[in-house]
Amino acid sequence: MAEGFPAVAYQGENQDQFILSDKARYIGDWIAAVAAVDTYTAEQALDLIQVKYERLPAVLDPRKR
């Protein structure tokens, strides 16, 4: 399995929340998920994922989103 990736996607306190979103909000935010029949296939699938990032303006006022 790729180093740094957990085998179980999410076991946090807020299990009723989505773990993937349409926007990455910080470095390390989850952006994709892979399910596969074995480790080799999962690693091949990870290599096929391509991500393009767009820098968004900072939110400095919590009332403005």
PDB file of N, H, CA, C and O in Angstrom:
ATOM      1  N   MET A   1       0.849  -1.188   0.000  1.00  0.00           N
ATOM      2  CA  MET A   1       0.000   0.000   0.000  1.00  0.00           C
ATOM      3  C   MET A   1       0.884   1.236   0.000  1.00  0.00           C
ATOM      4  O   MET A   1       1.967   1.233   0.585  1.00  0.00           O
ATOM      5  N   ALA A   2       0.426   2.280  -0.650  1.00  0.00           N
ATOM      6  H   ALA A   2      -0.454   2.283  -1.125  1.00  0.00           H
ATOM      7  CA  ALA A   2       1.197   3.512  -0.728  1.00  0.00           C
ATOM      8  C   ALA A   2       1.465   4.047   0.677  1.00  0.00           C
ATOM      9  O   ALA A   2       0.576   4.068   1.528  1.00  0.00           O
ATOM     10  N   GLU A   3       2.672   4.467   0.898  1.00  0.00           N
ATOM     11  H   GLU A   3       3.395   4.450   0.207  1.00  0.00           H
ATOM     12  CA  GLU A   3       3.053   4.934   2.219  1.00  0.00           C
ATOM     13  C   GLU A   3       2.293   6.196   2.589  1.00  0.00           C
ATOM     14  O   GLU A   3       2.145   7.100   1.766  1.00  0.00           O
ATOM     15  N   GLY A   4       1.815   6.261   3.814  1.00  0.00           N
ATOM     16  H   GLY A   4       1.935   5.527   4.483  1.00  0.00           H
ATOM     17  CA  GLY A   4       1.104   7.436   4.287  1.00  0.00           C
ATOM     18  C   GLY A   4      -0.392   7.381   4.092  1.00  0.00           C
ATOM     19  O   GLY A   4      -1.105   8.284   4.532  1.00  0.00           O
ATOM     20  N   PHE A   5      -0.886   6.340   3.442  1.00  0.00           N
ATOM     21  H   PHE A   5      -0.308   5.606   3.085  1.00  0.00           H
ATOM     22  CA  PHE A   5      -2.320   6.222   3.218  1.00  0.00           C
ATOM     23  C   PHE A   5      -2.896   5.146   4.127  1.00  0.00           C
ATOM     24  O   PHE A   5      -2.424   4.010   4.102  1.00  0.00           O
ATOM     25  N   PRO A   6      -3.896   5.473   4.922  1.00  0.00           N
ATOM     26  CA  PRO A   6      -4.474   4.465   5.818  1.00  0.00           C
ATOM     27  C   PRO A   6      -5.307   3.442   5.055  1.00  0.00           C
ATOM     28  O   PRO A   6      -5.855   3.741   3.994  1.00  0.00           O
ATOM     29  N   ALA A   7      -5.396   2.249   5.596  1.00  0.00           N
ATOM     30  H   ALA A   7      -4.951   2.005   6.457  1.00  0.00           H
ATOM     31  CA  ALA A   7      -6.199   1.193   4.968  1.00  0.00           C
ATOM     32  C   ALA A   7      -7.689   1.461   5.156  1.00  0.00           C
ATOM     33  O   ALA A   7      -8.495   1.119   4.291  1.00  0.00           O
ATOM     34  N   VAL A   8      -8.059   2.071   6.280  1.00  0.00           N
ATOM     35  H   VAL A   8      -7.405   2.349   6.983  1.00  0.00           H
ATOM     36  CA  VAL A   8      -9.453   2.421   6.540  1.00  0.00           C
ATOM     37  C   VAL A   8      -9.579   3.923   6.339  1.00  0.00           C
ATOM     38  O   VAL A   8      -8.806   4.698   6.901  1.00  0.00           O
ATOM     39  N   ALA A   9     -10.551   4.331   5.539  1.00  0.00           N
ATOM     40  H   ALA A   9     -11.179   3.702   5.082  1.00  0.00           H
ATOM     41  CA  ALA A   9     -10.639   5.733   5.134  1.00  0.00           C
ATOM     42  C   ALA A   9     -10.917   6.677   6.295  1.00  0.00           C
ATOM     43  O   ALA A   9     -10.283   7.727   6.397  1.00  0.00           O
ATOM     44  N   TYR A  10     -11.854   6.324   7.175  1.00  0.00           N
ATOM     45  H   TYR A  10     -12.370   5.471   7.092  1.00  0.00           H
ATOM     46  CA  TYR A  10     -12.248   7.303   8.188  1.00  0.00           C
ATOM     47  C   TYR A  10     -12.856   6.616   9.382  1.00  0.00           C
ATOM     48  O   TYR A  10     -13.799   5.837   9.244  1.00  0.00           O
ATOM     49  N   GLN A  11     -12.331   6.895  10.537  1.00  0.00           N
ATOM     50  H   GLN A  11     -11.565   7.529  10.649  1.00  0.00           H
ATOM     51  CA  GLN A  11     -12.900   6.372  11.769  1.00  0.00           C
ATOM     52  C   GLN A  11     -12.938   7.474  12.817  1.00  0.00           C
ATOM     53  O   GLN A  11     -12.685   7.232  13.997  1.00  0.00           O
ATOM     54  N   GLY A  12     -13.249   8.659  12.387  1.00  0.00           N
ATOM     55  H   GLY A  12     -13.455   8.856  11.429  1.00  0.00           H
ATOM     56  CA  GLY A  12     -13.214   9.805  13.288  1.00  0.00           C
ATOM     57  C   GLY A  12     -14.472   9.945  14.118  1.00  0.00           C
ATOM     58  O   GLY A  12     -15.386   9.123  14.059  1.00  0.00           O
ATOM     59  N   GLU A  13     -14.485  10.992  14.877  1.00  0.00           N
ATOM     60  H   GLU A  13     -13.742  11.660  14.926  1.00  0.00           H
ATOM     61  CA  GLU A  13     -15.592  11.282  15.780  1.00  0.00           C
ATOM     62  C   GLU A  13     -16.850  11.690  15.023  1.00  0.00           C
ATOM     63  O   GLU A  13     -17.961  11.377  15.452  1.00  0.00           O
ATOM     64  N   ASN A  14     -16.684  12.388  13.899  1.00  0.00           N
ATOM     65  H   ASN A  14     -15.782  12.643  13.551  1.00  0.00           H
ATOM     66  CA  ASN A  14     -17.813  12.902  13.124  1.00  0.00           C
ATOM     67  C   ASN A  14     -18.078  12.007  11.923  1.00  0.00           C
ATOM     68  O   ASN A  14     -17.907  12.442  10.784  1.00  0.00           O
ATOM     69  N   GLN A  15     -18.485  10.785  12.150  1.00  0.00           N
ATOM     70  H   GLN A  15     -18.624  10.432  13.075  1.00  0.00           H
ATOM     71  CA  GLN A  15     -18.646   9.832  11.069  1.00  0.00           C
ATOM     72  C   GLN A  15     -19.820  10.148  10.155  1.00  0.00           C
ATOM     73  O   GLN A  15     -19.963   9.513   9.110  1.00  0.00           O
ATOM     74  N   ASP A  16     -20.658  11.101  10.513  1.00  0.00           N
ATOM     75  H   ASP A  16     -20.542  11.617  11.362  1.00  0.00           H
ATOM     76  CA  ASP A  16     -21.788  11.444   9.659  1.00  0.00           C
ATOM     77  C   ASP A  16     -21.444  12.556   8.673  1.00  0.00           C
ATOM     78  O   ASP A  16     -22.333  13.058   7.985  1.00  0.00           O
ATOM     79  N   GLN A  17     -20.179  12.951   8.588  1.00  0.00           N
ATOM     80  H   GLN A  17     -19.457  12.543   9.146  1.00  0.00           H
ATOM     81  CA  GLN A  17     -19.761  13.995   7.668  1.00  0.00           C
ATOM     82  C   GLN A  17     -19.007  13.386   6.502  1.00  0.00           C
ATOM     83  O   GLN A  17     -18.364  12.347   6.646  1.00  0.00           O
ATOM     84  N   PHE A  18     -19.084  14.028   5.354  1.00  0.00           N
ATOM     85  H   PHE A  18     -19.606  14.872   5.237  1.00  0.00           H
ATOM     86  CA  PHE A  18     -18.361  13.567   4.175  1.00  0.00           C
ATOM     87  C   PHE A  18     -16.863  13.757   4.380  1.00  0.00           C
ATOM     88  O   PHE A  18     -16.435  14.741   4.981  1.00  0.00           O
ATOM     89  N   ILE A  19     -16.070  12.816   3.881  1.00  0.00           N
ATOM     90  H   ILE A  19     -16.418  12.016   3.393  1.00  0.00           H
ATOM     91  CA  ILE A  19     -14.616  12.970   3.998  1.00  0.00           C
ATOM     92  C   ILE A  19     -14.013  13.562   2.739  1.00  0.00           C
ATOM     93  O   ILE A  19     -12.870  14.019   2.756  1.00  0.00           O
ATOM     94  N   LEU A  20     -14.770  13.563   1.639  1.00  0.00           N
ATOM     95  H   LEU A  20     -15.698  13.192   1.625  1.00  0.00           H
ATOM     96  CA  LEU A  20     -14.294  14.155   0.393  1.00  0.00           C
ATOM     97  C   LEU A  20     -15.187  15.328   0.036  1.00  0.00           C
ATOM     98  O   LEU A  20     -16.396  15.301   0.268  1.00  0.00           O
ATOM     99  N   SER A  21     -14.584  16.346  -0.525  1.00  0.00           N
ATOM    100  H   SER A  21     -13.602  16.368  -0.713  1.00  0.00           H
ATOM    101  CA  SER A  21     -15.318  17.551  -0.896  1.00  0.00           C
ATOM    102  C   SER A  21     -14.897  17.949  -2.308  1.00  0.00           C
ATOM    103  O   SER A  21     -13.960  17.383  -2.869  1.00  0.00           O
ATOM    104  N   ASP A  22     -15.594  18.922  -2.871  1.00  0.00           N
ATOM    105  H   ASP A  22     -16.356  19.382  -2.415  1.00  0.00           H
ATOM    106  CA  ASP A  22     -15.219  19.400  -4.199  1.00  0.00           C
ATOM    107  C   ASP A  22     -14.088  20.420  -4.139  1.00  0.00           C
ATOM    108  O   ASP A  22     -13.624  20.887  -5.179  1.00  0.00           O
ATOM    109  N   LYS A  23     -13.632  20.776  -2.919  1.00  0.00           N
ATOM    110  H   LYS A  23     -14.009  20.396  -2.074  1.00  0.00           H
ATOM    111  CA  LYS A  23     -12.541  21.732  -2.758  1.00  0.00           C
ATOM    112  C   LYS A  23     -11.560  21.225  -1.714  1.00  0.00           C
ATOM    113  O   LYS A  23     -11.959  20.740  -0.655  1.00  0.00           O
ATOM    114  N   ALA A  24     -10.280  21.340  -2.020  1.00  0.00           N
ATOM    115  H   ALA A  24      -9.956  21.733  -2.880  1.00  0.00           H
ATOM    116  CA  ALA A  24      -9.237  21.077  -1.026  1.00  0.00           C
ATOM    117  C   ALA A  24      -9.071  22.362  -0.233  1.00  0.00           C
ATOM    118  O   ALA A  24      -8.799  23.413  -0.814  1.00  0.00           O
ATOM    119  N   ARG A  25      -9.226  22.299   1.070  1.00  0.00           N
ATOM    120  H   ARG A  25      -9.447  21.446   1.542  1.00  0.00           H
ATOM    121  CA  ARG A  25      -9.178  23.492   1.909  1.00  0.00           C
ATOM    122  C   ARG A  25      -7.822  23.731   2.552  1.00  0.00           C
ATOM    123  O   ARG A  25      -7.538  24.834   3.017  1.00  0.00           O
ATOM    124  N   TYR A  26      -6.983  22.698   2.581  1.00  0.00           N
ATOM    125  H   TYR A  26      -7.214  21.801   2.204  1.00  0.00           H
ATOM    126  CA  TYR A  26      -5.663  22.841   3.187  1.00  0.00           C
ATOM    127  C   TYR A  26      -4.760  21.731   2.649  1.00  0.00           C
ATOM    128  O   TYR A  26      -5.245  20.747   2.090  1.00  0.00           O
ATOM    129  N   ILE A  27      -3.463  21.890   2.819  1.00  0.00           N
ATOM    130  H   ILE A  27      -3.070  22.688   3.274  1.00  0.00           H
ATOM    131  CA  ILE A  27      -2.522  20.866   2.389  1.00  0.00           C
ATOM    132  C   ILE A  27      -2.767  19.624   3.231  1.00  0.00           C
ATOM    133  O   ILE A  27      -2.780  19.691   4.461  1.00  0.00           O
ATOM    134  N   GLY A  28      -2.958  18.511   2.578  1.00  0.00           N
ATOM    135  H   GLY A  28      -2.948  18.456   1.580  1.00  0.00           H
ATOM    136  CA  GLY A  28      -3.240  17.271   3.277  1.00  0.00           C
ATOM    137  C   GLY A  28      -4.711  16.909   3.291  1.00  0.00           C
ATOM    138  O   GLY A  28      -5.071  15.823   3.746  1.00  0.00           O
ATOM    139  N   ASP A  29      -5.576  17.798   2.801  1.00  0.00           N
ATOM    140  H   ASP A  29      -5.283  18.680   2.431  1.00  0.00           H
ATOM    141  CA  ASP A  29      -7.010  17.514   2.727  1.00  0.00           C
ATOM    142  C   ASP A  29      -7.231  16.377   1.729  1.00  0.00           C
ATOM    143  O   ASP A  29      -6.590  16.342   0.678  1.00  0.00           O
ATOM    144  N   TRP A  30      -8.121  15.463   2.045  1.00  0.00           N
ATOM    145  H   TRP A  30      -8.642  15.491   2.898  1.00  0.00           H
ATOM    146  CA  TRP A  30      -8.383  14.303   1.193  1.00  0.00           C
ATOM    147  C   TRP A  30      -9.091  14.756  -0.077  1.00  0.00           C
ATOM    148  O   TRP A  30     -10.058  15.515  -0.015  1.00  0.00           O
ATOM    149  N   ILE A  31      -8.610  14.289  -1.231  1.00  0.00           N
ATOM    150  H   ILE A  31      -7.824  13.672  -1.281  1.00  0.00           H
ATOM    151  CA  ILE A  31      -9.177  14.720  -2.501  1.00  0.00           C
ATOM    152  C   ILE A  31      -9.672  13.572  -3.365  1.00  0.00           C
ATOM    153  O   ILE A  31     -10.359  13.801  -4.361  1.00  0.00           O
ATOM    154  N   ALA A  32      -9.333  12.344  -3.001  1.00  0.00           N
ATOM    155  H   ALA A  32      -8.775  12.158  -2.192  1.00  0.00           H
ATOM    156  CA  ALA A  32      -9.749  11.198  -3.805  1.00  0.00           C
ATOM    157  C   ALA A  32      -9.762   9.948  -2.940  1.00  0.00           C
ATOM    158  O   ALA A  32      -9.147   9.895  -1.875  1.00  0.00           O
ATOM    159  N   ALA A  33     -10.478   8.949  -3.426  1.00  0.00           N
ATOM    160  H   ALA A  33     -10.978   8.992  -4.291  1.00  0.00           H
ATOM    161  CA  ALA A  33     -10.519   7.651  -2.747  1.00  0.00           C
ATOM    162  C   ALA A  33     -10.362   6.560  -3.798  1.00  0.00           C
ATOM    163  O   ALA A  33     -10.819   6.698  -4.933  1.00  0.00           O
ATOM    164  N   VAL A  34      -9.711   5.482  -3.402  1.00  0.00           N
ATOM    165  H   VAL A  34      -9.339   5.370  -2.481  1.00  0.00           H
ATOM    166  CA  VAL A  34      -9.501   4.351  -4.304  1.00  0.00           C
ATOM    167  C   VAL A  34      -9.952   3.085  -3.594  1.00  0.00           C
ATOM    168  O   VAL A  34      -9.609   2.855  -2.434  1.00  0.00           O
ATOM    169  N   ALA A  35     -10.715   2.275  -4.292  1.00  0.00           N
ATOM    170  H   ALA A  35     -10.993   2.462  -5.235  1.00  0.00           H
ATOM    171  CA  ALA A  35     -11.093   0.946  -3.793  1.00  0.00           C
ATOM    172  C   ALA A  35     -10.599  -0.063  -4.819  1.00  0.00           C
ATOM    173  O   ALA A  35     -10.790   0.122  -6.021  1.00  0.00           O
ATOM    174  N   ALA A  36      -9.968  -1.124  -4.348  1.00  0.00           N
ATOM    175  H   ALA A  36      -9.813  -1.274  -3.372  1.00  0.00           H
ATOM    176  CA  ALA A  36      -9.399  -2.107  -5.276  1.00  0.00           C
ATOM    177  C   ALA A  36      -9.401  -3.493  -4.653  1.00  0.00           C
ATOM    178  O   ALA A  36      -9.570  -3.654  -3.444  1.00  0.00           O
ATOM    179  N   VAL A  37      -9.212  -4.478  -5.498  1.00  0.00           N
ATOM    180  H   VAL A  37      -9.075  -4.348  -6.480  1.00  0.00           H
ATOM    181  CA  VAL A  37      -9.218  -5.869  -5.037  1.00  0.00           C
ATOM    182  C   VAL A  37      -7.903  -6.272  -4.378  1.00  0.00           C
ATOM    183  O   VAL A  37      -7.866  -7.241  -3.620  1.00  0.00           O
ATOM    184  N   ASP A  38      -6.818  -5.536  -4.660  1.00  0.00           N
ATOM    185  H   ASP A  38      -6.848  -4.749  -5.276  1.00  0.00           H
ATOM    186  CA  ASP A  38      -5.541  -5.849  -4.039  1.00  0.00           C
ATOM    187  C   ASP A  38      -4.662  -4.598  -4.022  1.00  0.00           C
ATOM    188  O   ASP A  38      -4.997  -3.583  -4.634  1.00  0.00           O
ATOM    189  N   THR A  39      -3.545  -4.682  -3.322  1.00  0.00           N
ATOM    190  H   THR A  39      -3.273  -5.506  -2.825  1.00  0.00           H
ATOM    191  CA  THR A  39      -2.645  -3.540  -3.152  1.00  0.00           C
ATOM    192  C   THR A  39      -2.057  -3.074  -4.475  1.00  0.00           C
ATOM    193  O   THR A  39      -1.970  -1.873  -4.733  1.00  0.00           O
ATOM    194  N   TYR A  40      -1.655  -4.015  -5.308  1.00  0.00           N
ATOM    195  H   TYR A  40      -1.725  -4.990  -5.099  1.00  0.00           H
ATOM    196  CA  TYR A  40      -1.061  -3.649  -6.604  1.00  0.00           C
ATOM    197  C   TYR A  40      -2.041  -2.821  -7.432  1.00  0.00           C
ATOM    198  O   TYR A  40      -1.664  -1.790  -7.990  1.00  0.00           O
ATOM    199  N   THR A  41      -3.290  -3.263  -7.515  1.00  0.00           N
ATOM    200  H   THR A  41      -3.596  -4.100  -7.062  1.00  0.00           H
ATOM    201  CA  THR A  41      -4.300  -2.544  -8.291  1.00  0.00           C
ATOM    202  C   THR A  41      -4.566  -1.170  -7.686  1.00  0.00           C
ATOM    203  O   THR A  41      -4.737  -0.195  -8.418  1.00  0.00           O
ATOM    204  N   ALA A  42      -4.601  -1.083  -6.358  1.00  0.00           N
ATOM    205  H   ALA A  42      -4.462  -1.875  -5.764  1.00  0.00           H
ATOM    206  CA  ALA A  42      -4.815   0.208  -5.694  1.00  0.00           C
ATOM    207  C   ALA A  42      -3.686   1.180  -6.016  1.00  0.00           C
ATOM    208  O   ALA A  42      -3.936   2.352  -6.297  1.00  0.00           O
ATOM    209  N   GLU A  43      -2.460   0.704  -5.977  1.00  0.00           N
ATOM    210  H   GLU A  43      -2.257  -0.249  -5.749  1.00  0.00           H
ATOM    211  CA  GLU A  43      -1.326   1.577  -6.280  1.00  0.00           C
ATOM    212  C   GLU A  43      -1.330   2.020  -7.734  1.00  0.00           C
ATOM    213  O   GLU A  43      -0.963   3.155  -8.036  1.00  0.00           O
ATOM    214  N   GLN A  44      -1.740   1.141  -8.634  1.00  0.00           N
ATOM    215  H   GLN A  44      -2.039   0.219  -8.388  1.00  0.00           H
ATOM    216  CA  GLN A  44      -1.855   1.519 -10.049  1.00  0.00           C
ATOM    217  C   GLN A  44      -2.925   2.599 -10.218  1.00  0.00           C
ATOM    218  O   GLN A  44      -2.739   3.549 -10.979  1.00  0.00           O
ATOM    219  N   ALA A  45      -4.041   2.450  -9.508  1.00  0.00           N
ATOM    220  H   ALA A  45      -4.192   1.679  -8.889  1.00  0.00           H
ATOM    221  CA  ALA A  45      -5.116   3.446  -9.584  1.00  0.00           C
ATOM    222  C   ALA A  45      -4.654   4.786  -9.025  1.00  0.00           C
ATOM    223  O   ALA A  45      -4.987   5.833  -9.581  1.00  0.00           O
ATOM    224  N   LEU A  46      -3.894   4.768  -7.936  1.00  0.00           N
ATOM    225  H   LEU A  46      -3.623   3.918  -7.484  1.00  0.00           H
ATOM    226  CA  LEU A  46      -3.380   6.016  -7.366  1.00  0.00           C
ATOM    227  C   LEU A  46      -2.495   6.751  -8.358  1.00  0.00           C
ATOM    228  O   LEU A  46      -2.527   7.980  -8.428  1.00  0.00           O
ATOM    229  N   ASP A  47      -1.711   6.013  -9.121  1.00  0.00           N
ATOM    230  H   ASP A  47      -1.685   5.015  -9.064  1.00  0.00           H
ATOM    231  CA  ASP A  47      -0.831   6.634 -10.116  1.00  0.00           C
ATOM    232  C   ASP A  47      -1.606   7.310 -11.248  1.00  0.00           C
ATOM    233  O   ASP A  47      -1.071   8.190 -11.922  1.00  0.00           O
ATOM    234  N   LEU A  48      -2.845   6.912 -11.458  1.00  0.00           N
ATOM    235  H   LEU A  48      -3.280   6.198 -10.910  1.00  0.00           H
ATOM    236  CA  LEU A  48      -3.655   7.479 -12.541  1.00  0.00           C
ATOM    237  C   LEU A  48      -4.395   8.758 -12.135  1.00  0.00           C
ATOM    238  O   LEU A  48      -4.914   9.473 -12.993  1.00  0.00           O
ATOM    239  N   ILE A  49      -4.445   9.042 -10.852  1.00  0.00           N
ATOM    240  H   ILE A  49      -4.024   8.462 -10.155  1.00  0.00           H
ATOM    241  CA  ILE A  49      -5.162  10.231 -10.378  1.00  0.00           C
ATOM    242  C   ILE A  49      -4.336  11.476 -10.687  1.00  0.00           C
ATOM    243  O   ILE A  49      -3.163  11.563 -10.325  1.00  0.00           O
ATOM    244  N   GLN A  50      -4.960  12.428 -11.356  1.00  0.00           N
ATOM    245  H   GLN A  50      -5.913  12.357 -11.650  1.00  0.00           H
ATOM    246  CA  GLN A  50      -4.323  13.707 -11.660  1.00  0.00           C
ATOM    247  C   GLN A  50      -5.171  14.813 -11.051  1.00  0.00           C
ATOM    248  O   GLN A  50      -6.394  14.818 -11.195  1.00  0.00           O
ATOM    249  N   VAL A  51      -4.526  15.739 -10.379  1.00  0.00           N
ATOM    250  H   VAL A  51      -3.532  15.735 -10.262  1.00  0.00           H
ATOM    251  CA  VAL A  51      -5.243  16.817  -9.693  1.00  0.00           C
ATOM    252  C   VAL A  51      -4.684  18.151 -10.148  1.00  0.00           C
ATOM    253  O   VAL A  51      -3.470  18.337 -10.220  1.00  0.00           O
ATOM    254  N   LYS A  52      -5.570  19.066 -10.451  1.00  0.00           N
ATOM    255  H   LYS A  52      -6.557  18.914 -10.393  1.00  0.00           H
ATOM    256  CA  LYS A  52      -5.175  20.434 -10.758  1.00  0.00           C
ATOM    257  C   LYS A  52      -5.719  21.323  -9.647  1.00  0.00           C
ATOM    258  O   LYS A  52      -6.908  21.277  -9.330  1.00  0.00           O
ATOM    259  N   TYR A  53      -4.861  22.116  -9.069  1.00  0.00           N
ATOM    260  H   TYR A  53      -3.895  22.153  -9.326  1.00  0.00           H
ATOM    261  CA  TYR A  53      -5.261  22.995  -7.971  1.00  0.00           C
ATOM    262  C   TYR A  53      -5.417  24.416  -8.476  1.00  0.00           C
ATOM    263  O   TYR A  53      -4.669  24.869  -9.343  1.00  0.00           O
ATOM    264  N   GLU A  54      -6.385  25.103  -7.930  1.00  0.00           N
ATOM    265  H   GLU A  54      -6.992  24.735  -7.226  1.00  0.00           H
ATOM    266  CA  GLU A  54      -6.608  26.522  -8.213  1.00  0.00           C
ATOM    267  C   GLU A  54      -6.542  27.246  -6.878  1.00  0.00           C
ATOM    268  O   GLU A  54      -7.271  26.913  -5.944  1.00  0.00           O
ATOM    269  N   ARG A  55      -5.675  28.227  -6.793  1.00  0.00           N
ATOM    270  H   ARG A  55      -5.083  28.498  -7.552  1.00  0.00           H
ATOM    271  CA  ARG A  55      -5.549  28.987  -5.548  1.00  0.00           C
ATOM    272  C   ARG A  55      -6.805  29.834  -5.350  1.00  0.00           C
ATOM    273  O   ARG A  55      -7.195  30.595  -6.236  1.00  0.00           O
ATOM    274  N   LEU A  56      -7.427  29.700  -4.194  1.00  0.00           N
ATOM    275  H   LEU A  56      -7.110  29.082  -3.474  1.00  0.00           H
ATOM    276  CA  LEU A  56      -8.625  30.462  -3.863  1.00  0.00           C
ATOM    277  C   LEU A  56      -8.269  31.581  -2.899  1.00  0.00           C
ATOM    278  O   LEU A  56      -7.283  31.480  -2.168  1.00  0.00           O
ATOM    279  N   PRO A  57      -9.067  32.656  -2.888  1.00  0.00           N
ATOM    280  CA  PRO A  57      -8.786  33.739  -1.949  1.00  0.00           C
ATOM    281  C   PRO A  57      -9.014  33.277  -0.512  1.00  0.00           C
ATOM    282  O   PRO A  57      -9.875  32.438  -0.247  1.00  0.00           O
ATOM    283  N   ALA A  58      -8.242  33.828   0.399  1.00  0.00           N
ATOM    284  H   ALA A  58      -7.542  34.509   0.184  1.00  0.00           H
ATOM    285  CA  ALA A  58      -8.377  33.502   1.817  1.00  0.00           C
ATOM    286  C   ALA A  58      -9.692  34.044   2.367  1.00  0.00           C
ATOM    287  O   ALA A  58     -10.158  35.105   1.952  1.00  0.00           O
ATOM    288  N   VAL A  59     -10.273  33.322   3.287  1.00  0.00           N
ATOM    289  H   VAL A  59      -9.894  32.460   3.624  1.00  0.00           H
ATOM    290  CA  VAL A  59     -11.480  33.785   3.976  1.00  0.00           C
ATOM    291  C   VAL A  59     -11.030  34.401   5.288  1.00  0.00           C
ATOM    292  O   VAL A  59     -10.598  33.690   6.195  1.00  0.00           O
ATOM    293  N   LEU A  60     -11.128  35.702   5.390  1.00  0.00           N
ATOM    294  H   LEU A  60     -11.479  36.280   4.653  1.00  0.00           H
ATOM    295  CA  LEU A  60     -10.661  36.413   6.580  1.00  0.00           C
ATOM    296  C   LEU A  60     -11.794  36.838   7.501  1.00  0.00           C
ATOM    297  O   LEU A  60     -11.558  37.202   8.653  1.00  0.00           O
ATOM    298  N   ASP A  61     -13.015  36.794   7.002  1.00  0.00           N
ATOM    299  H   ASP A  61     -13.207  36.499   6.067  1.00  0.00           H
ATOM    300  CA  ASP A  61     -14.185  37.123   7.812  1.00  0.00           C
ATOM    301  C   ASP A  61     -15.105  35.896   7.817  1.00  0.00           C
ATOM    302  O   ASP A  61     -15.601  35.509   6.759  1.00  0.00           O
ATOM    303  N   PRO A  62     -15.345  35.274   8.977  1.00  0.00           N
ATOM    304  CA  PRO A  62     -16.145  34.053   9.014  1.00  0.00           C
ATOM    305  C   PRO A  62     -17.587  34.249   8.543  1.00  0.00           C
ATOM    306  O   PRO A  62     -18.262  33.275   8.210  1.00  0.00           O
ATOM    307  N   ARG A  63     -18.061  35.480   8.511  1.00  0.00           N
ATOM    308  H   ARG A  63     -17.513  36.271   8.782  1.00  0.00           H
ATOM    309  CA  ARG A  63     -19.429  35.726   8.032  1.00  0.00           C
ATOM    310  C   ARG A  63     -19.502  35.782   6.515  1.00  0.00           C
ATOM    311  O   ARG A  63     -20.588  35.696   5.943  1.00  0.00           O
ATOM    312  N   LYS A  64     -18.358  35.925   5.859  1.00  0.00           N
ATOM    313  H   LYS A  64     -17.475  35.995   6.323  1.00  0.00           H
ATOM    314  CA  LYS A  64     -18.301  35.958   4.399  1.00  0.00           C
ATOM    315  C   LYS A  64     -17.698  34.656   3.911  1.00  0.00           C
ATOM    316  O   LYS A  64     -16.588  34.302   4.307  1.00  0.00           O
ATOM    317  N   ARG A  65     -18.401  33.951   3.074  1.00  0.00           N
ATOM    318  H   ARG A  65     -19.303  34.239   2.753  1.00  0.00           H
ATOM    319  CA  ARG A  65     -17.873  32.698   2.535  1.00  0.00           C
ATOM    320  C   ARG A  65     -17.748  32.863   1.083  1.00  0.00           C
ATOM    321  O   ARG A  65     -17.321  31.939   0.391  1.00  0.00           O
TER     322      ARG A  65
END
